[in-house]
């Protein structure tokens, strides 16, 4: 049996520091995929810029959800203006993509911990940890994935794409989103976060359906 080699002191210290460091974002190694031209066209249209309507919060479901979720995530985002703008955008982009806002909030919770400028070891970026190759596949190199609405727009469109690809199987869609298809850890964690942030507000579960 060959003898074990010991690391130089500096390398050993570096390894120890790395082991103790925060793990940061949890994005997986999502692989770039080849999209059929028709799919790429649909997704490109879906990310076209449409700002949140100024009267969006007049919708009963939006107002109730934003108010309730604002109280729940206040410890993570103490700044009221930032928190409100995030939730307005999450609700609008989720509804626009036909997703449950609770699901999108859970993805943000697990992927970035509500950190706007989060970057993973795989270079996924922003609140929903979007991989940069998506800007080339369905968008533009000028799109800034650290911009709030841009990040949420991409994230919601991509997640919706995977939900459709998996015929509504949310567990598998989440696995694809994270690049960990076939493993249970990520889908289970997101679904647990979704339950954690579940609201009693009537609009929390009906928003996506109301959008169609």
WOVENNOR-V124335 format. One record per residue. N is the residue number from 0. PHI is phi in radians with two decimals (none if undefined). OMEGA is omega in radians with two decimals (* if undefined). D_FIRST is the distance of its C-alpha to the first C-alpha in Angstrom with 1 decimal. Layout:
<<N	PHI	OMEGA	D_FIRST> <N	PHI	OMEGA	D_FIRST>>
This chain:
<<0	none	-3.11	0.0> <1	-1.15	3.13	3.8> <2	-1.21	3.09	6.5> <3	-1.31	3.11	9.0> <4	-1.65	3.11	12.2> <5	-1.66	3.12	15.4> <6	-1.34	2.98	18.5> <7	-1.02	-3.07	21.6> <8	-0.96	-3.11	24.2> <9	-1.09	-3.14	26.6> <10	-1.19	3.13	24.1> <11	-1.09	3.11	23.1> <12	-1.11	3.14	26.8> <13	-1.11	3.14	27.5> <14	-1.12	3.13	24.9> <15	-1.12	3.13	26.4> <16	-1.12	3.13	29.9> <17	-1.13	-3.14	29.1> <18	-1.14	-3.11	27.8> <19	-1.55	-3.08	31.0> <20	-1.27	3.07	33.4> <21	-1.02	-3.11	35.7> <22	-1.32	3.10	34.4> <23	1.28	-3.07	37.7> <24	-1.27	-3.03	39.0> <25	-1.98	-3.12	37.4> <26	-1.09	3.12	38.2> <27	-1.52	-3.11	35.8> <28	-1.63	-3.11	34.9> <29	-1.04	-3.07	38.2> <30	-1.56	3.04	38.3> <31	-1.17	-3.10	41.4> <32	-2.10	3.07	43.3> <33	-1.48	-3.14	46.0> <34	-1.80	3.01	49.3> <35	-1.06	-3.13	52.2> <36	-0.91	-3.13	55.1> <37	-1.16	3.12	57.2> <38	-1.18	3.14	54.6> <39	-1.05	3.14	54.0> <40	-1.12	3.13	57.8> <41	-1.09	-3.13	58.2> <42	-1.16	3.11	55.4> <43	-1.09	3.09	56.9> <44	-1.13	-3.09	60.3> <45	-1.19	-3.13	58.8> <46	-1.64	3.10	57.4> <47	-1.00	-2.98	60.8> <48	-1.21	3.02	61.9> <49	-2.43	-3.10	64.2> <50	-1.13	3.08	64.5> <51	-1.08	3.12	64.8> <52	-0.98	-3.08	68.5> <53	-1.08	-3.11	70.3> <54	-1.74	-3.06	71.7> <55	-1.00	-3.08	68.4> <56	-1.30	3.05	68.5> <57	-1.36	3.03	71.9> <58	-1.15	-3.10	70.3> <59	-1.04	-3.10	70.1> <60	-1.15	3.14	66.5> <61	-1.17	-3.10	65.3> <62	-1.07	-3.11	67.2> <63	-1.18	-3.11	66.0> <64	-1.17	-3.13	62.4> <65	-1.08	3.12	62.2> <66	-1.11	-3.12	63.9> <67	-1.18	-3.12	61.7> <68	-1.20	3.09	58.4> <69	-1.05	3.11	59.6> <70	-1.19	-3.05	59.8> <71	-1.34	-3.11	56.3> <72	-1.77	-3.13	54.5> <73	-0.94	3.11	56.6> <74	-1.08	-3.14	53.8> <75	-1.50	3.13	51.5> <76	-2.24	-3.06	54.3> <77	-1.15	-3.11	56.9> <78	-1.27	-3.02	59.0> <79	-1.12	-3.12	61.6> <80	-1.12	3.12	62.5> <81	-1.10	-3.12	59.0> <82	-1.11	-3.12	58.3> <83	-1.18	3.14	61.4> <84	-1.15	3.09	60.9> <85	-1.07	-3.07	57.3> <86	-1.19	3.06	58.6> <87	-1.04	-3.11	61.6> <88	-1.21	3.10	59.4> <89	-1.04	-3.09	56.8> <90	-1.09	-3.11	59.7> <91	-1.12	-3.08	61.5> <92	-1.17	3.11	58.4> <93	-1.13	3.14	57.2> <94	-1.08	3.14	60.6> <95	-1.05	3.14	61.1> <96	-1.55	-3.10	57.8> <97	1.31	3.13	58.7> <98	-1.97	3.04	55.9> <99	-1.28	3.09	56.2> <100	-0.97	3.11	56.3> <101	-1.10	3.12	54.3> <102	-1.14	-3.13	51.4> <103	-1.12	3.10	51.6> <104	-1.08	3.13	51.7> <105	-1.17	3.09	48.6> <106	-1.09	3.12	46.7> <107	-1.09	3.12	47.7> <108	-0.97	-3.04	46.7> <109	-1.44	-3.06	43.2> <110	-1.34	-3.01	42.6> <111	-2.17	-3.08	44.0> <112	1.09	3.12	45.3> <113	1.17	3.11	48.7> <114	-1.75	-3.06	47.7> <115	-1.05	-3.04	49.7> <116	-1.81	3.12	47.4> <117	-1.13	3.07	44.1> <118	-2.34	3.14	41.5> <119	-1.54	3.09	38.2> <120	-1.14	3.10	34.9> <121	-1.60	3.13	36.0> <122	1.34	3.00	39.4> <123	-1.21	-2.92	41.4> <124	-2.27	2.95	44.5> <125	1.38	-3.05	47.2> <126	-0.93	-3.07	48.3> <127	-1.77	3.06	47.1> <128	0.89	3.14	44.1> <129	-1.51	3.10	45.4> <130	-1.31	-3.08	43.3> <131	-1.02	-3.09	45.1> <132	-1.10	3.13	45.0> <133	-1.16	3.12	47.6> <134	-1.15	3.11	50.2> <135	-1.37	-3.09	49.8> <136	-1.25	-3.00	49.9> <137	-2.31	-3.08	52.8> <138	-2.37	-3.09	54.3> <139	-2.50	3.11	54.7> <140	-1.09	3.14	52.6> <141	-1.38	-3.11	55.2> <142	-1.25	-3.11	54.3> <143	-1.67	-3.08	52.8> <144	-1.30	3.01	50.3> <145	-1.62	3.07	50.7> <146	-1.33	-3.02	54.4> <147	-0.89	-3.03	55.1> <148	-1.21	3.10	57.0> <149	-1.08	-3.13	55.1> <150	-1.09	-3.12	51.8> <151	-1.19	3.11	53.3> <152	-1.08	3.11	55.1> <153	-1.06	-3.09	52.0> <154	-1.02	-3.12	49.9> <155	-1.20	3.13	52.6> <156	-1.12	-3.14	53.3> <157	-1.15	3.13	49.6> <158	-1.10	3.09	49.1> <159	-1.08	3.09	52.4> <160	-1.02	-3.13	51.1> <161	-1.26	3.07	48.0> <162	-1.07	3.12	50.2> <163	-1.14	-3.13	52.4> <164	-1.09	-3.14	49.6> <165	-1.69	3.08	48.3> <166	0.94	3.08	51.8> <167	1.51	3.12	52.0> <168	-1.36	-3.04	48.7> <169	-1.15	-3.13	48.0> <170	-1.05	-3.14	44.5> <171	-1.23	3.13	43.4> <172	-1.08	3.11	45.4> <173	-1.14	3.08	43.7> <174	-1.07	3.10	40.3> <175	-1.15	-3.11	41.5> <176	-1.04	-3.12	42.9> <177	-1.52	-3.07	39.7> <178	1.34	-3.11	37.5> <179	-2.30	-3.12	35.7> <180	-0.97	-3.13	37.6> <181	1.73	3.09	36.2> <182	-1.93	-3.01	34.9> <183	-1.57	-2.96	37.1> <184	-1.01	-3.06	36.2> <185	-1.20	3.11	38.6> <186	-0.98	-3.14	41.6> <187	-1.10	-3.13	41.5> <188	-1.17	3.14	41.4> <189	-1.17	-3.14	44.3> <190	-1.14	3.07	46.3> <191	-1.15	3.10	45.8> <192	-1.13	3.11	47.0> <193	-1.07	3.10	49.9> <194	-1.17	-3.12	51.0> <195	-1.08	-3.12	50.6> <196	-1.62	-3.09	53.1> <197	-0.98	-3.09	55.3> <198	-1.87	3.02	58.9> <199	-1.46	3.14	61.9> <200	-1.09	-3.07	63.9> <201	-0.98	-3.07	65.5> <202	-1.40	-3.02	64.5> <203	-1.08	-3.07	60.8> <204	-1.82	-3.05	60.3> <205	-1.95	-3.05	63.2> <206	-1.07	-3.09	62.9> <207	-1.11	3.13	60.9> <208	-1.14	-3.11	63.3> <209	-1.18	-3.09	66.3> <210	-1.35	-3.07	65.1> <211	-1.92	*	65.7>>
